[in-house]
């Protein structure tokens, strides 16, 4: 009998690293980067339904599962890491002092029994290409019996001076949901305590999780679920019917880190087939 550490492999297509089950040839999802930022795309349910959108026409910087933050201050320097080209207009303030996240070419890839873990080193540079902070981003894409999981951790390290993250709606880890899951297509938004419908009961509030779900004719229910991997944190959530779903600690107040200090956020994203149940959500919320 073949003794394998993992049945999963990484297939590289351009700069996209796809996680594939070698037994079934099933693709779980992928990670990659462009000139401005790294992000996760695609991301599939076990049945092959995609649950995130690479970008939207009106928000081209909402890229799959992504990290963003704006503004960021280091000393007297300021940069914005939310918008990214292509521009939406000549007057869009998200493109003033526009920084970029330079993803280093060398990426640590670790295969394990249930999937693949990626560790990316990312230098956040201001509009003058000067280093502002260093990020270690860990992305673990793996299978459960009834779902595909992406755990993303973003640790921002103040290697170039103390960092200030002002109060803002532009941060910190989120996803752009696939359009077929949205209320405009008949989908529902789900929070804990049986909150079901549109985003009104969940946006700006606390919840153990947020999910978007719909029924696709001929295929049944499927959806995408997100939760914060911190026992003490349940929000606030910044979510929209049009498909922006975000956990943003700086929505309610600023964050600061001293030189060489760090700020870490971790979220779990789950692509699932079938309907969301209390038992499933309880399992997926466990750290």
NORCOR-V138421 format. One line per field, one symbol per residue. phi: phi as a letter, one per 40 degrees, with the letter a starting at -180 (. if undefined). A space follows every 50 residues. Layout:
BEGIN
phi: ???
END
This chain:
BEGIN
phi: .cbbcacbbbbcbfbcbccbcccbgccciabaabcbacacacabcdcgcc bbbcabdcbcbcbfbabaaacbbbgccbabbbcadcccacbcccbcfcca bcccccbcbbcbcbibbbbbcbccbccbgccbabbbbbbbbabbcbabbb cbbbbcbccbhdbbbccaccibbaabccdcccdcbgcbbbbcfgcbiccd cbdgbcacabbbaabbdgbgcaabbbaccadcbbicbbbbdchcbabbcc cbicbbbcdgcabbbbbbbbbbbgccbcccccccccc
END
